Amino acid sequence: MKSGNRTPRQKVIAVLWVILGTMFLGIGAIGVILPILPTTPFLLLAAACYMVSSPRLHRWLLNHPRFGPHIRSFQQRKAISLKVKIYSLLLAWANDRQRRLVRGRPAVGQAVIVGHSAGQDGLYVVDQDR
């Protein structure tokens, strides 16, 4: 439906979807920098919000040089690319190393549990829908 054919209520709802999509896009952009915050889920939410409210913003997001490939990859293959998975795991590992340098070494039991869990999570993430 074109924006000229919308009722006042539909216009307000579309504006709310744009605001929500922009919020998700902002969180996704922060996730590019911070390894503890995922990027792709927030970009997918932003794309969904824009798809409902603004075809122009949706096209812009899909064609964006930084964000577009993540969204298109997920739409085509229903999975995040292996390169992005490995990159995010390496950043998470580096973040963990940095945290350990600041806080010191954890107790042996804690280190074993966290290390095992991180290893299992990493294998699961990389192995999903390659």
C-alpha positions as CSV (number, residue, x, y, z in Angstrom):
1,M,0.0,0.0,0.0
2,K,1.4,3.4,-1.0
3,S,1.7,6.0,1.7
4,G,-0.7,8.3,-0.1
5,N,-3.5,5.7,0.2
6,R,-3.0,5.2,4.0
7,T,-5.5,6.4,6.6
8,P,-4.3,8.7,9.4
9,R,-4.2,5.7,11.7
10,Q,-2.1,3.6,9.3
11,K,0.3,6.5,8.9
12,V,0.8,6.7,12.6
13,I,1.4,2.9,12.8
14,A,3.9,3.2,9.9
15,V,5.8,5.9,11.7
16,L,6.0,3.7,14.8
17,W,7.3,0.8,12.8
18,V,10.0,3.2,11.3
19,I,11.0,4.3,14.8
20,L,11.2,0.8,16.0
21,G,13.2,-0.3,13.0
22,T,15.6,2.6,13.4
23,M,16.0,1.6,17.1
24,F,16.9,-1.9,16.1
25,L,19.2,-0.6,13.4
26,G,21.0,1.5,16.0
27,I,21.4,-1.5,18.3
28,G,22.7,-3.6,15.4
29,A,25.2,-0.9,14.5
30,I,26.5,-0.9,18.0
31,G,26.8,-4.6,17.7
32,V,29.3,-4.2,14.9
33,I,31.6,-2.6,17.3
34,L,30.8,-4.5,20.5
35,P,31.4,-8.3,20.3
36,I,29.1,-9.0,23.1
37,L,26.1,-7.6,21.2
38,P,24.8,-9.5,18.2
39,T,24.4,-7.6,15.0
40,T,22.4,-9.8,12.6
41,P,19.3,-10.4,14.7
42,F,18.8,-6.6,15.2
43,L,19.4,-6.0,11.5
44,L,16.8,-8.6,10.7
45,L,14.3,-6.9,13.0
46,A,15.1,-3.5,11.5
47,A,14.5,-5.0,8.0
48,A,11.2,-6.5,9.1
49,C,10.0,-3.2,10.6
50,Y,11.1,-1.3,7.4
51,M,9.5,-3.9,5.2
52,V,6.1,-3.3,6.9
53,S,6.4,0.5,7.0
54,S,8.7,1.9,4.4
55,P,9.8,0.2,1.2
56,R,12.3,3.0,0.6
57,L,14.1,2.3,4.0
58,H,13.9,-1.4,3.4
59,R,15.6,-1.1,0.0
60,W,18.2,1.2,1.5
61,L,19.0,-1.3,4.3
62,L,19.2,-4.2,1.9
63,N,21.6,-2.3,-0.3
64,H,23.7,-0.8,2.5
65,P,27.3,-1.8,2.0
66,R,27.9,-2.8,5.6
67,F,24.5,-4.1,6.8
68,G,22.9,-5.4,3.5
69,P,25.1,-8.5,3.1
70,H,24.2,-9.8,6.5
71,I,20.5,-9.5,5.8
72,R,20.6,-10.8,2.3
73,S,22.7,-13.8,3.4
74,F,20.2,-14.7,6.1
75,Q,17.2,-14.2,3.7
76,Q,18.8,-16.5,1.0
77,R,20.3,-19.2,3.1
78,K,18.5,-18.8,6.5
79,A,21.9,-18.7,8.1
80,I,24.7,-16.3,9.0
81,S,27.8,-16.8,6.8
82,L,30.6,-18.9,8.2
83,K,33.0,-15.9,7.9
84,V,30.8,-13.8,10.2
85,K,30.4,-16.7,12.6
86,I,34.1,-17.2,12.9
87,Y,34.7,-13.5,13.2
88,S,32.2,-13.1,16.0
89,L,33.6,-16.1,17.9
90,L,37.1,-14.7,17.6
91,L,35.9,-11.3,18.9
92,A,34.1,-13.1,21.8
93,W,37.3,-15.1,22.6
94,A,39.4,-11.9,22.5
95,N,36.9,-10.2,24.8
96,D,37.1,-13.1,27.2
97,R,40.9,-12.9,27.2
98,Q,40.8,-9.2,27.8
99,R,38.4,-9.7,30.7
100,R,40.7,-12.3,32.2
101,L,43.7,-9.9,32.0
102,V,41.7,-7.3,33.9
103,R,40.0,-9.5,36.5
104,G,42.8,-12.1,36.9
105,R,42.5,-15.8,36.6
106,P,39.3,-17.5,37.6
107,A,39.2,-20.6,39.9
108,V,40.0,-23.8,38.1
109,G,36.5,-25.2,38.3
110,Q,35.0,-22.0,36.9
111,A,37.6,-21.9,34.1
112,V,36.8,-25.6,33.1
113,I,33.1,-25.0,33.1
114,V,33.2,-21.7,31.2
115,G,35.8,-23.1,28.7
116,H,33.8,-26.2,28.0
117,S,30.6,-24.2,27.6
118,A,32.3,-21.7,25.3
119,G,33.8,-24.5,23.2
120,Q,30.5,-26.3,22.8
121,D,28.7,-23.0,22.0
122,G,31.4,-22.1,19.4
123,L,31.1,-25.5,17.7
124,Y,27.4,-25.3,17.7
125,V,27.4,-21.8,16.1
126,V,29.9,-22.6,13.4
127,D,28.2,-25.9,12.5
128,Q,24.7,-24.6,12.1
129,D,23.5,-24.4,8.4
130,R,26.8,-23.8,6.7
